[in-house]
Amino acid sequence: MAKVEIVESLYQEIEKRFKQEAWEIFDLLETLEQSPEKGKALGTVGGIVIKEFKYKSFRFYFVTDGFKLKFFSEEALTDILIRFVRMSDKKHQQDTIDEIRRILKIIGPSGFA
């Protein structure tokens, strides 16, 4: 089973924007613990895969170790970390993806707070 982590800034943004619906979204994001292959791959930066998960008109972006996700069996995915880092609507989708890539290139996965 994979571990899902939501960075604090995204957690607060979800609670602020969705209010009552926030817990439904958190539950949806945590379904990746059971099925880490969900989501659409958008690209890789240094072995880190950027993927998106859709909810209505919003996209939630997460990063994970691409090597583990691709080559390990489901039983071996116990130590994989899926970190949700950003959220956008359809209009700002490309800007958000470019920002995630820029952070990964300059700082790495630890650059998300």
C-alpha positions as CSV (number, residue, x, y, z in Angstrom):
1,M,0.0,0.0,0.0
2,A,1.3,3.4,-1.0
3,K,1.4,6.4,1.4
4,V,-0.5,9.6,0.3
5,E,0.7,12.9,1.6
6,I,-0.9,16.3,0.9
7,V,1.3,19.3,1.4
8,E,0.0,21.8,4.0
9,S,-0.5,24.7,1.6
10,L,-2.7,22.5,-0.7
11,Y,-4.6,21.1,2.2
12,Q,-5.5,24.6,3.3
13,E,-6.4,25.7,-0.2
14,I,-8.8,22.7,-0.6
15,E,-10.5,23.4,2.7
16,K,-10.8,27.1,1.8
17,R,-12.2,26.6,-1.7
18,F,-14.4,23.6,-1.2
19,K,-15.6,24.0,2.4
20,Q,-18.1,21.1,3.0
21,E,-16.9,19.1,0.0
22,A,-13.3,19.1,1.3
23,W,-13.5,15.7,3.1
24,E,-15.0,14.1,0.0
25,I,-12.0,15.3,-2.0
26,F,-9.5,14.2,0.6
27,D,-11.1,10.7,0.6
28,L,-10.9,10.7,-3.2
29,L,-7.2,11.6,-3.1
30,E,-6.5,8.9,-0.5
31,T,-7.9,6.2,-2.9
32,L,-4.4,6.3,-4.5
33,E,-3.1,4.4,-1.4
34,Q,-4.9,1.3,-2.8
35,S,-4.5,2.1,-6.5
36,P,-1.3,4.1,-7.0
37,E,-1.4,3.7,-10.8
38,K,-4.5,6.0,-11.0
39,G,-4.1,9.4,-12.6
40,K,-2.8,10.7,-15.9
41,A,1.0,11.0,-16.3
42,L,2.1,14.4,-17.5
43,G,5.8,13.9,-17.6
44,T,8.9,13.2,-15.7
45,V,11.7,15.2,-14.2
46,G,14.8,13.3,-13.0
47,G,12.9,10.1,-12.3
48,I,10.0,11.9,-10.6
49,V,6.7,11.4,-12.3
50,I,4.2,14.3,-12.4
51,K,0.6,13.0,-12.6
52,E,-2.9,14.6,-12.4
53,F,-6.1,13.5,-10.8
54,K,-9.3,15.1,-11.9
55,Y,-12.3,16.1,-9.7
56,K,-15.1,18.0,-11.6
57,S,-13.4,20.9,-13.3
58,F,-10.3,20.9,-11.0
59,R,-7.0,19.0,-11.4
60,F,-4.9,17.9,-8.5
61,Y,-1.2,17.3,-9.2
62,F,1.0,14.8,-7.5
63,V,4.6,13.6,-7.8
64,T,6.0,10.1,-7.1
65,D,9.0,8.0,-7.8
66,G,8.6,6.8,-11.4
67,F,10.9,3.8,-11.2
68,K,9.0,2.3,-8.3
69,L,5.6,3.0,-9.8
70,K,6.5,1.4,-13.2
71,F,8.6,-1.7,-12.2
72,F,7.4,-2.8,-8.8
73,S,4.5,-5.1,-8.1
74,E,1.5,-4.0,-6.1
75,E,2.9,-5.9,-3.0
76,A,6.3,-4.1,-3.3
77,L,4.7,-0.6,-3.4
78,T,4.6,-0.4,0.4
79,D,7.3,2.3,0.5
80,I,6.1,4.5,-2.3
81,L,5.2,8.1,-1.4
82,I,2.6,10.0,-3.4
83,R,2.7,13.7,-2.7
84,F,-0.1,16.0,-3.8
85,V,1.5,19.3,-4.4
86,R,-0.8,21.6,-6.4
87,M,-4.3,22.2,-7.6
88,S,-5.7,24.2,-10.6
89,D,-8.7,24.7,-12.7
90,K,-8.7,24.0,-16.5
91,K,-7.8,27.5,-17.3
92,H,-4.5,27.5,-15.3
93,Q,-3.5,23.9,-16.0
94,Q,-0.4,24.5,-18.1
95,D,0.9,27.2,-15.8
96,T,0.6,24.9,-12.8
97,I,2.4,22.0,-14.6
98,D,5.2,24.3,-15.7
99,E,5.6,25.6,-12.1
100,I,5.8,22.0,-10.8
101,R,8.5,21.1,-13.4
102,R,10.5,24.3,-12.5
103,I,10.4,23.4,-8.8
104,L,11.5,19.8,-9.5
105,K,14.4,20.9,-11.7
106,I,15.7,23.5,-9.3
107,I,15.0,22.1,-5.8
108,G,13.7,18.6,-6.2
109,P,10.7,17.0,-4.5
110,S,11.5,18.6,-1.2
111,G,10.8,22.1,-2.7
112,F,7.0,21.7,-2.1
113,A,5.8,23.1,1.2
